[in-house]
Amino acid sequence: MSRKYFGTDGIRGRTNQWPMTAELAMKVGMAAGKHFQRGTHRHRVVIGKDTRLSGYMVENALVAGFTAVGMDVVQFGPIPTPAVALLAHSMRADLGVMISASHNPYFDNGIKLFGPDGYKLSDEDEMKIEAMLEQDIPLAASQDIGRARRVEDARGRYIHAVKSSFPADLRLDGLKIVVDCANGAAYQVAPSALWELGAEVVAIGVTPNGININDRCGSTSPQLLQESVVSAGADIGIALDGDADRLIVVDEHGAIVDGDQIMALIAGNFAKAGTLRGGGLVATVMSNLGLERFLSGQGMALERTKVGDRYVLERMREGGFNVGGEQSGHMILSDYATTGDGTVAALQVLAALVRSGKPASEVLHQFDPVPQLLKNVRFSGGKPLEHEDVKRVIAQAEAELNGSGRLVIRPSGTEPVIRVMAEGDREDQVKDVVERICDAVAKAAA
């Protein structure tokens, strides 16, 4: 059965356009609620959201759906995705829901589901919920309709958990940190956690108005953070995305540090402390070849998965790894969280900075990345990657890069684009390869 609603990270789309409508959100609440009614106890779902204007609409529709099938609902308000995962487990909920489209613009929204263990749902669970969306779902008897309530201290609970991941013998006193919360879900919790640990905090992207989430700020638009770090004379800058499960760092000079360097730093420190599990880390096919070579030189392995933090986490759980993530900034540290957590990862970076006593530019530069280029080709329909001319150009490129680089071509799981990435030791060759493939895909998609 092919997927109709769920993508690589839940259900996502432009709000008030199918499938991201109030109608479908209510049906998702009914289907997921019914699917997770297991046992005779009073069933509970927890719901968090980011700061999008449409979050009110989607939240109310979900609440209607869940209560209609007899589930009680606990609403947290704006809170990071990892907080929902954490609290779903700690509050013994049957299900957790995060309303967010992550790093997308405000006009998109999404629904992410977590099981009672705090982990994202399996493909099997998502497919069963999808099947129910096409069916009539039995409603609860009048006396069994669920109740809804808000919990006001959810943010405080999450801040406490985040701080618990920071080494007990360290403080952030003396560090000036710029934190960009993307006008999103962490606009209160991330600055508070850093301040409580002793840092001098310069907070930006903390004035959400419903439509400015990820708007020229946050991990996908780090220019504001770069400028702010330099102008404030800060030691380091931290950028989260709209739902705070992603992290990008900027050093004291304003240089961007991506997820590959962050993973290399954390895995190396864990290895030195004897706490690294799995013999290395898990990343996706998009991580730089330089990371793989660096880890190999340190006696650590890099295991690659297809793109999507859920696939990284699946491999981590299978292989017993405790460090994984994506070049884009999703960091999964399973000793502290069941999903990507940008704030927790940031604290591990800050711990390394404090222990070293060195500038961020030295601490965060773990390896020299090989030249890498990623381009997106938008298409309106069809399957351009199956076109014979495209296949021929790709085969030629693979032969040229053999032994000195890599080629990754894939359709996006969240939007109608083909992503073309190449990397290798020669920058001119990488650029030429990507341009030729993009041209071929564009012609096939015309």
C-alpha positions as CSV (number, residue, x, y, z in Angstrom):
1,M,0.0,0.0,0.0
2,S,1.5,3.3,-1.0
3,R,1.5,6.4,1.3
4,K,-1.1,9.0,0.6
5,Y,-0.8,11.2,3.6
6,F,2.4,10.4,5.6
7,G,5.7,11.5,4.3
8,T,9.2,11.1,5.8
9,D,8.2,13.2,8.9
10,G,4.5,12.9,9.5
11,I,1.8,14.7,7.5
12,R,2.8,18.0,6.0
13,G,1.4,20.5,3.6
14,R,0.1,24.0,2.9
15,T,-2.6,24.9,5.4
16,N,-6.2,25.0,4.3
17,Q,-5.2,23.0,1.2
18,W,-5.6,19.2,1.2
19,P,-4.3,17.4,3.1
20,M,-3.5,20.0,5.7
21,T,-7.0,21.0,6.5
22,A,-9.1,21.0,9.7
23,E,-11.2,18.2,8.3
24,L,-8.3,15.9,7.9
25,A,-6.7,16.9,11.2
26,M,-9.9,15.9,13.0
27,K,-9.9,12.6,11.1
28,V,-6.3,12.0,12.0
29,G,-7.2,12.6,15.7
30,M,-10.0,10.1,15.4
31,A,-7.9,7.4,13.6
32,A,-4.8,7.8,15.7
33,G,-6.8,7.9,18.9
34,K,-8.7,4.7,18.0
35,H,-5.5,3.0,16.9
36,F,-3.8,3.7,20.2
37,Q,-6.7,2.7,22.4
38,R,-5.1,-0.5,23.8
39,G,-6.2,-1.8,27.2
40,T,-8.9,-0.7,29.6
41,H,-7.3,2.3,31.1
42,R,-8.3,5.9,30.5
43,H,-6.5,6.9,27.3
44,R,-4.5,10.1,27.0
45,V,-2.8,12.0,24.2
46,V,-0.5,15.0,24.7
47,I,-0.3,17.8,22.1
48,G,2.3,20.5,21.5
49,K,2.7,22.9,18.7
50,D,5.0,25.6,17.3
51,T,4.1,29.2,16.8
52,R,2.3,29.1,13.4
53,L,-1.0,30.9,13.1
54,S,-2.6,27.8,11.7
55,G,-1.6,25.9,14.9
56,Y,-4.8,27.0,16.6
57,M,-6.9,25.6,13.8
58,V,-5.1,22.3,13.6
59,E,-4.9,21.9,17.4
60,N,-8.6,22.4,17.9
61,A,-9.4,20.0,15.1
62,L,-7.2,17.3,16.5
63,V,-8.7,17.8,20.0
64,A,-12.1,17.3,18.5
65,G,-11.0,14.1,16.8
66,F,-9.3,12.6,19.8
67,T,-12.1,13.4,22.3
68,A,-14.7,12.1,19.8
69,V,-13.2,8.7,20.1
70,G,-12.9,8.8,23.9
71,M,-9.3,10.0,24.4
72,D,-8.4,12.6,27.0
73,V,-6.2,15.4,25.7
74,V,-3.4,17.4,27.4
75,Q,-2.4,20.6,25.6
76,F,1.0,22.1,26.1
77,G,0.9,25.1,23.8
78,P,4.2,26.2,22.0
79,I,6.9,23.7,22.9
80,P,9.7,22.0,21.0
81,T,9.1,18.6,19.2
82,P,11.5,16.8,21.6
83,A,9.6,18.1,24.5
84,V,6.4,16.4,23.2
85,A,8.3,13.1,22.8
86,L,9.7,13.4,26.3
87,L,6.5,14.3,28.0
88,A,4.4,11.7,26.1
89,H,6.6,9.1,27.8
90,S,6.9,10.7,31.2
91,M,3.2,11.5,31.5
92,R,2.4,7.9,30.5
93,A,0.4,9.1,27.5
94,D,-0.7,6.7,24.8
95,L,0.3,9.1,22.1
96,G,2.1,12.3,21.5
97,V,1.4,14.9,18.8
98,M,3.5,17.8,17.5
99,I,1.8,20.3,15.2
100,S,4.6,21.8,13.2
101,A,6.1,22.0,9.7
102,S,9.6,22.2,11.2
103,H,11.8,24.5,9.1
104,N,9.1,25.3,6.4
105,P,7.4,28.8,6.1
106,Y,4.5,29.7,8.2
107,F,1.9,28.9,5.6
108,D,2.8,25.2,5.9
109,N,2.0,23.0,8.8
110,G,2.2,19.4,9.8
111,I,1.3,16.6,12.2
112,K,4.0,14.4,13.8
113,L,3.0,11.5,15.9
114,F,4.9,9.8,18.8
115,G,4.1,6.5,20.5
116,P,3.9,6.0,24.2
117,D,7.6,5.2,24.3
118,G,8.4,8.7,23.0
119,Y,9.6,7.5,19.6
120,K,8.2,8.5,16.2
121,L,5.7,5.9,14.9
122,S,6.8,3.0,12.8
123,D,5.9,2.7,9.1
124,E,3.5,0.0,10.1
125,D,1.6,2.2,12.6
126,E,1.4,5.0,10.1
127,M,0.1,2.8,7.4
128,K,-2.7,1.5,9.7
129,I,-3.7,5.0,10.6
130,E,-3.7,5.9,6.9
131,A,-6.0,3.0,6.2
132,M,-8.4,4.2,8.9
133,L,-8.6,7.7,7.4
134,E,-10.5,6.2,4.4
135,Q,-13.0,4.4,6.7
136,D,-15.8,5.3,9.1
137,I,-14.4,5.4,12.6
138,P,-16.6,4.4,15.5
139,L,-17.2,7.2,17.9
140,A,-17.3,7.0,21.7
141,A,-20.6,6.8,23.5
142,S,-21.8,10.2,24.9
143,Q,-20.7,9.4,28.4
144,D,-17.2,8.3,27.2
145,I,-16.3,11.4,25.2
146,G,-12.8,12.6,26.2
147,R,-11.9,15.7,28.2
148,A,-9.3,18.3,27.3
149,R,-7.1,20.4,29.6
150,R,-4.0,22.6,29.4
151,V,-0.8,22.0,31.4
152,E,1.0,25.3,32.1
153,D,4.3,24.0,33.4
154,A,5.3,21.8,30.4
155,R,8.0,24.3,29.4
156,G,9.5,24.2,32.9
157,R,9.5,20.4,32.8
158,Y,11.4,20.4,29.5
159,I,13.9,23.0,30.6
160,H,14.7,20.8,33.6
161,A,15.2,17.8,31.4
162,V,17.4,19.7,29.0
163,K,19.6,21.0,31.8
164,S,20.0,17.5,33.2
165,S,21.8,16.6,30.0
166,F,24.6,19.1,30.7
167,P,27.6,17.9,32.8
168,A,26.9,18.5,36.4
169,D,30.4,19.8,37.0
170,L,30.2,22.6,34.4
171,R,28.6,26.0,34.1
172,L,28.3,28.4,31.2
173,D,29.5,31.4,33.2
174,G,31.7,33.8,31.1
175,L,30.2,32.6,27.8
176,K,28.3,35.1,25.7
177,I,25.9,33.1,23.5
178,V,23.6,34.3,20.8
179,V,20.6,32.0,20.4
180,D,18.3,32.2,17.4
181,C,15.0,30.5,18.1
182,A,13.5,31.1,14.6
183,N,10.5,32.7,16.1
184,G,9.4,29.1,16.8
185,A,8.7,26.6,19.5
186,A,11.8,27.2,21.6
187,Y,11.5,30.9,21.8
188,Q,11.0,30.7,25.6
189,V,12.8,27.4,26.6
190,A,16.1,27.7,24.9
191,P,17.2,31.1,26.2
192,S,15.9,30.2,29.6
193,A,17.9,27.0,29.8
194,L,21.1,28.7,28.7
195,W,20.6,31.6,31.2
196,E,19.9,29.2,34.0
197,L,23.2,27.5,33.3
198,G,25.0,30.8,33.7
199,A,25.5,32.1,30.2
200,E,25.1,35.7,29.0
201,V,22.3,35.2,26.5
202,V,21.5,37.3,23.5
203,A,18.2,36.0,22.2
204,I,17.0,36.7,18.7
205,G,14.0,35.2,16.8
206,V,12.0,35.2,20.0
207,T,9.1,37.4,19.0
208,P,6.7,35.1,17.2
209,N,3.6,36.6,15.6
210,G,2.1,33.6,13.9
211,I,3.6,34.3,10.4
212,N,7.3,35.0,11.1
213,I,8.5,31.5,12.0
214,N,11.6,30.6,10.1
215,D,11.4,34.0,8.3
216,R,15.0,35.1,7.6
217,C,16.0,33.5,10.9
218,G,16.7,30.1,12.4
219,S,18.9,27.2,11.3
220,T,17.9,27.4,7.6
221,S,18.6,31.2,7.4
222,P,21.7,31.7,9.6
223,Q,22.7,35.1,8.2
224,L,21.0,37.0,11.1
225,L,22.8,34.8,13.6
226,Q,26.2,35.3,11.9
227,E,25.8,39.1,11.9
228,S,24.5,39.1,15.5
229,V,27.4,37.0,16.8
230,V,30.0,39.3,15.3
231,S,28.3,42.5,16.3
232,A,27.7,41.3,19.9
233,G,31.2,40.0,20.2
234,A,29.8,36.6,21.3
235,D,31.7,33.5,21.9
236,I,29.3,31.3,19.8
237,G,25.9,31.3,18.2
238,I,23.2,28.7,18.2
239,A,20.4,28.5,15.7
240,L,17.3,26.2,16.0
241,D,14.5,25.7,13.5
242,G,10.8,26.2,14.0
243,D,10.2,23.1,16.1
244,A,13.7,23.1,17.7
245,D,14.8,19.6,16.7
246,R,17.5,21.0,14.4
247,L,20.8,22.8,15.3
248,I,23.3,24.9,13.3
249,V,26.2,26.6,15.1
250,V,28.1,29.7,14.3
251,D,31.7,30.3,15.7
252,E,33.0,33.6,17.1
253,H,33.9,34.8,13.6
254,G,30.5,34.2,12.2
255,A,31.4,31.0,10.3
256,I,28.7,28.4,10.0
257,V,29.2,25.0,11.5
258,D,26.9,22.3,10.1
259,G,25.6,19.0,11.5
260,D,28.6,17.0,10.2
261,Q,31.1,18.9,12.3
262,I,28.8,18.9,15.3
263,M,28.4,15.1,15.1
264,A,32.2,14.6,14.7
265,L,32.8,16.8,17.8
266,I,30.2,15.0,20.0
267,A,31.2,11.5,18.9
268,G,34.8,12.2,19.4
269,N,34.2,13.5,22.9
270,F,32.0,10.6,23.8
271,A,34.7,8.2,22.5
272,K,37.3,9.9,24.7
273,A,35.0,9.6,27.7
274,G,34.3,6.0,27.0
275,T,30.6,6.6,26.5
276,L,30.3,6.2,22.8
277,R,28.2,3.2,21.8
278,G,28.0,1.4,18.5
279,G,31.6,2.1,17.5
280,G,30.8,5.3,15.6
281,L,27.8,7.2,14.5
282,V,24.8,7.1,12.2
283,A,24.2,9.7,9.5
284,T,22.5,9.9,6.1
285,V,23.7,9.7,2.6
286,M,24.0,13.5,2.6
287,S,26.8,13.7,5.1
288,N,30.1,14.8,3.8
289,L,32.7,12.3,2.7
290,G,35.2,14.3,4.9
291,L,33.2,13.2,8.0
292,E,33.5,9.6,6.9
293,R,37.3,9.9,6.4
294,F,37.7,11.7,9.7
295,L,35.8,9.1,11.7
296,S,37.8,6.3,10.0
297,G,41.0,7.9,11.0
298,Q,39.8,8.0,14.6
299,G,38.8,4.3,14.5
300,M,35.1,5.1,14.3
301,A,32.6,3.9,11.8
302,L,30.0,6.0,9.9
303,E,26.9,4.1,9.0
304,R,24.7,5.8,6.4
305,T,20.9,5.7,6.0
306,K,18.5,7.3,3.6
307,V,17.5,10.9,4.3
308,G,15.2,11.4,7.3
309,D,15.9,11.5,11.0
310,R,13.5,8.6,11.6
311,Y,15.7,6.3,9.5
312,V,18.8,7.5,11.4
313,L,17.1,6.7,14.7
314,E,15.9,3.3,13.5
315,R,19.5,2.3,12.6
316,M,20.7,3.7,15.9
317,R,18.3,1.5,17.8
318,E,19.1,-1.5,15.8
319,G,22.9,-1.1,16.1
320,G,23.1,0.3,19.7
321,F,24.4,3.7,18.6
322,N,24.0,6.7,20.8
323,V,25.0,9.5,18.4
324,G,23.4,10.2,15.1
325,G,22.0,12.9,12.9
326,E,21.9,14.8,9.7
327,Q,24.2,17.3,8.0
328,S,21.2,19.7,8.1
329,G,21.3,19.8,11.8
330,H,19.1,17.1,13.2
331,M,21.1,15.7,16.2
332,I,19.9,12.6,18.0
333,L,21.7,11.8,21.2
334,S,19.8,8.8,22.5
335,D,21.3,9.0,26.0
336,Y,19.1,12.1,26.5
337,A,16.3,12.1,24.0
338,T,14.2,9.8,21.8
339,T,14.2,12.2,18.8
340,G,16.3,15.0,17.5
341,D,16.8,17.8,20.0
342,G,18.7,21.0,19.0
343,T,19.0,22.4,22.5
344,V,20.4,19.2,24.0
345,A,22.9,18.9,21.2
346,A,23.8,22.6,21.7
347,L,24.6,21.9,25.3
348,Q,27.0,19.1,24.4
349,V,28.8,21.5,22.0
350,L,28.9,24.1,24.8
351,A,30.3,21.6,27.3
352,A,33.1,20.8,24.8
353,L,33.8,24.5,24.5
354,V,33.9,25.1,28.3
355,R,36.2,22.1,28.9
356,S,38.6,23.0,26.1
357,G,39.0,26.7,27.0
358,K,39.6,27.4,23.3
359,P,37.7,29.5,20.8
360,A,34.7,28.0,19.1
361,S,36.5,28.2,15.7
362,E,39.1,25.8,17.0
363,V,36.8,23.4,18.8
364,L,34.2,23.1,16.1
365,H,36.5,22.6,13.2
366,Q,37.0,18.8,13.4
367,F,37.8,18.0,9.7
368,D,38.1,19.6,6.3
369,P,35.0,18.8,4.3
370,V,35.5,17.7,0.7
371,P,33.8,20.0,-2.0
372,Q,30.1,19.2,-2.0
373,L,27.3,20.8,-4.0
374,L,23.5,20.3,-3.6
375,K,21.0,21.7,-6.0
376,N,17.2,21.2,-6.2
377,V,15.2,20.8,-9.5
378,R,11.5,21.5,-9.1
379,F,9.1,19.5,-11.2
380,S,5.3,19.5,-11.7
381,G,4.6,15.9,-12.3
382,G,5.8,12.6,-13.7
383,K,9.0,10.7,-12.8
384,P,11.9,12.5,-14.4
385,L,14.5,10.2,-12.7
386,E,13.1,7.3,-14.8
387,H,13.8,9.1,-18.1
388,E,16.4,7.4,-20.2
389,D,18.4,10.6,-20.8
390,V,18.6,11.3,-17.1
391,K,19.7,7.7,-16.4
392,R,22.5,8.0,-19.0
393,V,23.8,11.3,-17.6
394,I,23.7,9.9,-14.0
395,A,25.6,6.8,-15.1
396,Q,28.3,8.9,-16.8
397,A,28.7,11.0,-13.6
398,E,29.0,8.0,-11.4
399,A,31.8,6.6,-13.6
400,E,33.6,9.9,-13.4
401,L,33.4,10.1,-9.6
402,N,34.3,6.5,-9.0
403,G,36.8,6.2,-6.2
404,S,37.1,10.0,-5.6
405,G,33.6,11.1,-4.7
406,R,29.9,10.3,-4.3
407,L,26.7,11.1,-6.0
408,V,23.3,11.2,-4.3
409,I,20.1,11.9,-6.3
410,R,16.7,11.6,-4.7
411,P,13.2,13.1,-4.7
412,S,12.3,15.1,-1.7
413,G,9.9,13.6,0.8
414,T,8.2,16.9,1.6
415,E,8.1,18.9,-1.7
416,P,8.1,18.3,-5.5
417,V,11.8,18.7,-6.1
418,I,14.6,16.4,-7.1
419,R,17.7,16.9,-5.0
420,V,21.0,16.4,-6.8
421,M,24.1,16.2,-4.6
422,A,27.7,15.4,-5.6
423,E,31.0,15.6,-3.7
424,G,34.6,14.8,-4.5
425,D,38.1,15.9,-4.2
426,R,37.9,18.2,-7.2
427,E,35.5,21.2,-6.9
428,D,35.3,21.8,-10.7
429,Q,34.3,18.2,-11.3
430,V,31.6,18.3,-8.6
431,K,30.1,21.4,-10.0
432,D,30.1,20.1,-13.6
433,V,28.5,16.8,-12.6
434,V,25.7,18.5,-10.7
435,E,25.0,21.0,-13.5
436,R,24.8,18.3,-16.1
437,I,22.4,16.2,-14.0
438,C,20.2,19.1,-13.1
439,D,19.9,20.1,-16.8
440,A,18.9,16.6,-17.8
441,V,16.3,16.4,-15.0
442,A,14.9,19.8,-15.9
443,K,14.5,18.8,-19.5
444,A,12.9,15.5,-18.6
445,A,10.5,17.3,-16.3
446,A,9.5,20.0,-18.8
